[in-house]
Each structure stands twice: as structure tokens, then as C-alpha cells.
């Protein structure tokens, strides 16, 4: 399955590859044949990069992203994840609830992912859950500063539901209420929607 909103990243090199193939046959050109194969390879790499596999949803509060845990701050209820280029870049809701806000910030400083992220675009999605507000902060990487949200205010989300995608290297931070006890450690690898990152000690009910 290919991530929503990314088909053009695959279609463009694929079409160029097809046109180059036709031209290489018509003009009997080896360089064009080489170009065609190069763009076909790019299209395959884009398909692998923008893959969106199904996930078995984990227990408790689940990871919003694939990647490696960079920072765990139990006192602030904050956890940051680095998504490498080989990770799945579709992000998921860590908990079920209603979307309160989806805010996009362009080029402002955000301590959510890295102190060097001040020039990077970010999208902050706030979910009102049974344990209170949970915020997911998506921070785009340096290569392609593009974040594609899948949700809007007022939507009701299931835990593990897809909420958006970040192009290329990036980071995701989740901010949770004090009622959540985090159970992951710095350096641990996690999967979006699948890995449990916290357990609810108590809820607002």
C-alpha cells in the first residue's frame, strides 16, 4: 500500500522512464536507455520509501511514528522519535479521541524534535482523549520540508489511525498528560501504531 498524497513522487520518475524508454527504442540510443532505467529505479525506491503497511495496533498509548527514540522526558510527558530515510513515514494517532487543532508552522523554532529544527516546517495535531489532550508534533527534515496531514479539526480518530505523512528524514514528538507512564527508553526502536510507548495510570473518568 502506498501512502496517501505521495503518488506524484512515484508517477513523475515512472513517466520519465517510460518516455525515455520509448525514445531509446526509437533513436536506438544507449544513453537514453540508461536514463530510462535510472528513472525506473528512482520510481521503485520511491515506492519503497512511501510504503504504508497495515499494522496490528498495540496496547495503551502507541507510538505515532516508526524510528528510534531520541528523548524521553517523563516529567514533561514528552517523547521524541527520529525517523530515518528507511523508516515508514506515515504517522498514526497514539490514542483515540477528537481532533481539536491541526496547526502548521513554517520555519519557526521548535524544540520538539531538535534544537536545529528552527528552519523546518512542523504540524501540531492536538487530540482530546479520555485522558486529556495529547499532542503529536511532526517536524519535516532538511531535504524535503513537506508534511501532508490526513486529519482536520472535529474528526474522531481511532487509536492507530493514520494522521499524516512527512516526506524524507524527519522527527515526531508526542506530548502526553501526567496520567501516562512512559515505558520506552532512549535508543529503542518503535513502530507507528504497533509499539506501546505508555500506559495510562488513570483517566479523567
C-alpha positions in Angstrom: 0.0 0.0 0.0 1.3 3.5 -0.9 0.9 6.4 1.4 -1.9 8.8 0.7 -0.8 12.0 -1.1 2.5 10.7 -2.5 1.5 9.2 -5.8 3.1 12.0 -7.8 6.5 11.3 -6.3 6.3 7.9 -7.9 4.4 8.9 -11.1 6.9 11.5 -12.2 10.0 9.3 -12.4 7.9 6.5 -13.8 6.6 8.6 -16.7 10.0 10.0 -17.4 11.3 6.4 -17.5 8.6 5.3 -19.9 9.2 8.3 -22.3 13.0 7.7 -22.1 12.4 4.0 -22.9 10.3 4.9 -26.0 12.9 7.4 -27.1 15.8 5.0 -26.6 14.0 2.4 -28.9 13.0 5.0 -31.5 16.5 6.5 -31.7 18.4 3.4 -30.7 20.2 5.4 -28.1 22.1 3.6 -25.3 22.4 6.8 -23.1 18.6 7.2 -23.2 18.2 3.5 -22.3 20.5 4.2 -19.3 18.4 7.3 -18.3 15.2 5.3 -18.6 16.5 2.6 -16.2 17.8 5.2 -13.8 14.3 6.8 -13.5 12.6 3.4 -13.2 15.0 2.7 -10.3 14.0 6.0 -8.7 10.3 5.1 -9.0 10.9 1.8 -7.3 12.9 3.5 -4.5 10.0 6.0 -4.1 7.5 3.1 -3.8 9.6 1.5 -1.1 10.0 4.8 0.7 6.3 5.8 0.6 5.1 2.3 1.6 2.3 2.2 4.1 1.9 -1.3 5.5 -1.0 -2.4 7.8 -0.3 -2.5 11.5 -1.6 -4.6 14.4 -2.5 -1.8 16.9 -0.7 -2.1 20.3 -1.9 -1.7 23.8 -2.0 1.5 25.8 -0.6 4.7 24.2 1.1 3.7 20.9 4.0 5.2 19.0 3.0 7.9 16.5 6.0 7.1 14.3 8.5 4.5 13.1 12.1 5.1 14.1 14.4 5.5 17.1 13.5 7.1 20.4 15.7 10.2 20.8 14.4 11.6 24.0 12.1 10.6 26.9 11.0 13.2 29.4 8.7 11.6 32.0 8.2 14.8 33.9 7.0 16.7 30.9 5.3 13.8 29.4 7.3 14.2 26.2 8.8 11.6 23.8 10.7 12.3 20.6 11.3 9.9 17.7 13.7 10.2 14.8 12.5 8.8 11.5 15.3 7.7 9.3 15.0 7.6 5.5 14.4 3.8 5.5 11.5 4.0 8.0 7.8 4.1 7.1 6.9 7.8 7.2 3.2 7.6 7.7 2.3 8.8 11.3 -0.5 7.4 13.4 -2.7 8.6 16.3 -1.1 7.4 19.6 -4.6 7.3 21.2 -8.2 7.7 20.2 -10.2 10.9 20.5 -11.4 14.0 18.8 -9.1 16.3 16.8 -9.1 19.7 18.5 -6.5 21.5 16.4 -4.2 21.0 13.4 -1.7 23.8 13.2 1.0 24.3 10.6 4.2 26.3 11.4 6.7 27.2 8.7 10.3 27.9 9.6 9.8 28.6 13.3 11.9 27.3 16.1 10.5 24.1 17.6 12.2 22.2 20.5 10.0 19.2 19.8 12.5 17.3 17.6 15.8 19.1 17.6 17.5 22.4 18.6 18.5 22.7 14.9 14.9 22.4 13.6 14.2 26.2 13.6 14.1 26.3 9.8 11.9 23.3 9.4 8.2 23.1 8.8 6.1 21.4 11.5 2.5 20.4 12.0 1.0 20.1 15.5 -2.1 17.9 15.9 -3.9 18.1 19.3 -6.2 15.1 20.1 -8.7 15.3 23.0 -8.8 11.9 24.5 -10.3 10.3 27.6 -7.1 11.1 29.5 -6.9 14.7 28.3 -5.2 16.4 25.4 -2.4 14.6 23.5 -0.3 16.5 21.0 1.6 15.0 18.1 4.3 17.3 16.6 5.5 16.4 13.1 8.8 18.1 12.1 9.9 17.9 8.5 13.5 17.1 7.5 16.1 19.3 5.7 15.8 17.6 2.4 12.1 17.9 1.7 10.2 20.2 4.1 6.7 18.8 3.4 4.1 17.4 5.8 0.8 16.0 4.5 -1.9 16.0 7.2 -4.7 13.5 6.8 -7.0 14.8 9.5 -8.8 18.0 10.4 -10.4 19.6 13.5 -13.6 17.8 14.6 -12.7 14.4 13.3 -12.9 11.4 15.7 -9.8 9.2 15.5 -9.3 5.6 16.5 -6.0 4.7 18.1 -3.5 3.8 15.4 -5.4 5.7 12.7 -3.2 7.4 10.1 -2.9 11.2 10.8 -0.4 12.3 8.2 2.9 11.7 6.4 6.3 13.5 6.4 8.5 13.4 3.3 12.0 12.1 3.8 14.1 12.4 7.1 12.1 13.8 9.9 11.1 13.7 13.6 7.9 13.2 15.6 7.2 14.2 19.2 4.2 13.2 21.3 3.2 15.2 24.4 1.0 13.4 26.9 -0.8 14.1 30.2 0.9 13.2 33.5 -1.5 10.2 33.8 0.6 8.4 31.2 3.7 6.5 32.4 6.1 6.0 29.5 7.6 2.5 29.1 10.1 3.0 26.3 13.8 4.1 26.6 16.1 6.3 24.7 17.6 4.4 21.7 14.7 2.0 21.5 13.3 1.3 18.0 9.5 1.7 17.7 6.8 1.2 15.1 3.8 3.6 14.5 0.6 2.2 15.9 2.2 -1.0 17.0 4.7 -0.3 19.7 3.3 0.6 23.1 5.1 3.7 24.4 3.0 4.4 27.6 0.4 3.0 29.9 -2.5 5.0 31.4 -2.2 5.1 35.2 -5.6 6.8 35.5 -8.0 8.6 33.2 -10.3 11.6 33.6 -13.3 9.4 34.1 
